[in-house]
């Protein structure tokens, strides 16, 4: 990998991480077009690690919420009165919502990093989950807001987040769809998706660094990995700000249309052997 390719992949990650179009799916496609073995350990680890750049962008964007919620959560751990705070309850809701993807991710890590790293899975998931997104976007009443979120809601949304382990589904697409089906408004489900991404993606980064540090050093290289992570942070910061403004006034239809077109194009390329699935 050269530095130009690292910048390109970082930009792809930063732009697509929070959009419901699957950042892992897009990275897998671009990595394959660049000639990489998409199921090799260093590429798999690289793909997971550079997501942390987008997560740092989320931390900055949600900073005001975080500095309000975290102290309230800590106060609630030691104070009965503090446990009545909505922010304390929301803190627990985020923690509980993160548990499912931690369990599923660790249990099926080998399958996720090998079998599911096929572009056939990406293509099919892009199309099929578009149907779920379209249904959720149409059926949602959007009568509930951020203050209405409970641990039950985030547990359901967090369980849906597990589907994002399949490249092409999209973590944000899965969580947003589940949130809409819980009748939250689009801005709220988008922010909930951001909150749930923080522990999930940081956890994935730590796991990949621990398991594959030597492979990264001998493969794509740490300089390229750090560069791509930095670029994903910068691009992600712009993307997350744009997305919330866009979602406040528009439906997910443009993303659904794009997913279907990309999935169909990918199937054609795979079926004609223009591109290999791995």
N, C-alpha and C positions, 0 to 999 in steps of 0.2 A: 504494500500500500504506500502510495506517495502522499505528500501533504495536500495536494489538490483534491485527491479522492477523499481524504479525511475531512476536509472542509465541506465537500459536497455531501457526504453522508451525515455530517453533523447538522448541516442545514436542513436536510430531509427529515431528520429526527426531530429537530426543534420545531419545524413547521407542522408536522403531522401528529406529534404526540398528543395534543389536546383536541385535535379535530377528530370527529368520529369516522375516520377513514383508515385506521390501523397504521401506526408508525412502524411496528415490526414488519407488517406486510410490505410496506413501501421500502423499508431498508433491505428486506430480503430480495425484493425485485431488483433494486438498484445494485446491490452487492453481486447478484448473479449476472447482471448486464456488464458489470465491471470485470467479470471473469473469476470471481472468488468461489470457493467451495462453501456454500452457505451453511452446511452442517458441520464444518470443521470447528473444533473447540475454540480456537482463537477468534474466529468470526462470530460465533454464537455469543461468546463472552463480550466481545467488542460491542455487539448490537445491544446487549443488556446494559452495559456500563455507561454508554454515552447517553442513555435515558436520564441519568442523574443530572445532567446539565439542564434539561427541561424541568426537572423537579426543583432545582435551585431557583429557576425562574418563577415557579409556582410559589415558593417560599417568600420571595420578594413581593410578588403580586398580592399574596394573601397576608402580608406581614401584620397589618392592622388587626385582622381577625385572629391571627395566631397569638399576638401579644395580649389579646383580650381573653382568649379561650384557655391558653396554657396556665396562666396564673390562677384563673378561676377553677380550673380542674385541680391544681395542686392544693388550693385552699379547701376544696371540697373533700379531699382525701383526709384532712385532719379536722374538719369543722362540720358539724351537723347542719348549721345554717348555710354553709357554703354549698352543701349538697342539694340545696333547693335552687341553685342558680341554673338557668338554661344553658349557660356555657359549660358548666360542669357536666351536665347531662349530654351535651353535644360532644364533649371530649370523649366520654365513654362510648358514645355511639360510633365515633370514628375508629376507636380502638377495636370495638367488637366487629365493625364492618371490615376490618383488615384481616381478621383471623382466618376466614375461609381461604383466601388466596395463598396465605402462608402455608396452610396445611396441604392444599392441593398442589401448590408449586413444588414443595419439598417431596411429596409422595410420588409425583409423576415427572420429576426433573429430567430423567433420562429420556422419556418419551417426548417431552417438550423439546429437548435439545437435539433430537435425532429424527424420529418419525414425523413429527409435525413441521419440520423444517423443509417441507416440500412445497413447491409453488402450486401444486394441485390443491393442497389444503388452503393456501392463500386465496386462490381464485374462487373456489367454492364457498369459502367463508365470507368473502367480500360480497358475493351475490346473496347467499342465504340470509345473512344477518341484516342485509338491507331490507328484506321483507319484515323482519322483526322491528326494525327502526321505523319503517313506514307505518306499521300497525300502532306502535306506541305513540308516534307523533300524532296520529289521527285520533286515537282513543283517549288521550290524556285530557283530563278536565282542567288541570293546572290550578286547582283551587287551594292547594297547600303551598306553604312557603318555608323558608329556612327555619324559622322558629318552631315549626311543627314537626321537625325531624326527630325521630325516636331511635333507640337502639334496634328495634325491630325493623325499621325502614333501612337503616344502614347495613344491617345483617343481610337483608334481602339484596340490597344493591351490591354489597361486598361479595355475596355469593355469585351474583351475575358477573362480577369482575373476573372471576375465575375463568370464564369463557374466553377472556382476552389472551389466555395462555395459548390459544389457537391463533397463529398468525393470520390476519385478515379479518378477524371479528372486530377488533378495536376495543381497547380498555375503556376509552371514553364512550364509545358507541354502546357497549354493553351496560355500563353504569348509568348512562343517560337514559337509555331505553327502560331500564328497570325503575329508575326514578320517575319517569313520566307515567309508567303504569301504576306507580304509587300515588299518582295525581299531584306531584310537585310541578311547579312552573319551570320553564326551561332554564332560566338563570340559576335557580336553586339547584337543579340537578347537575348543572355544569359545575357549580362551585363544590357540590358534594363529591363529584367526580375528581376534582382537583385535590380535595382533602384526602380522599381515599388513595390517591396515587402516591402521596408522599411516603408513607411507610412501605407501601408495596414495592415501589421502584427503588427506593434506597436499600431495602432488604435484598432485592435482586442484585443490585450493584455490589454490595458487600459479599454476597455469596459467590458471585462470579469472580471477583478479585481474589477471594480466598482459594477457590478451586482451580482457577486457570491462570494465575499470575505468570508462571513459567511459559505457558503456551502463548500468552499475549506478548511477552518479551521476545520470544523467538519467532513470532508470526507477524501480526499487524504492527507491533511495536507500541511502547507506552507513549512516545511523543505523539504519534498519530492518534492514539486513543484519547489523550489529554486534549489535543487540538480539536477533535470532533466533539468532545464533551463541552468545551468552551464555546464552540460555535452553536451547539444545540441550546446552550444557555441563552445566548444573545438572541438567536432567532426565536426561541421559545418564549422569551419575555415579550416580544412584539406579537407573537401569535396568540398568546393567552389573553392579552388585552383586547386584541381585535375580535376574538371569538365571543367574549362576553357581550361586547357591544352589538355584534351581529345577531347573536341568539336572542337578544332582548327584543328584536324587531322582526325576526324571520324564523321560519320553521327549519327542519333538517332536510328539506326536500333536495336542495342542491347537493348536499353530501351523499344522499341516497342515490341520486342519479349518477354522480361521479363514481361511486362504488360499483354500481352495476356495470357501467361502461368499462371500467378498468378490469373488473372480473371477467367479463366476456372477451375483452381483448387478450387478456392473459391466457384464457382457455384456447383461443385461436392460435396464439404463439406456441403453446405447449403441444396442441394437437398436430400442428404442422412441423413439429421438431425444430422450430426456429429458435427456441430456447429450451434448455434442459431443465427438468424439475428440481434438480439439486446441483 
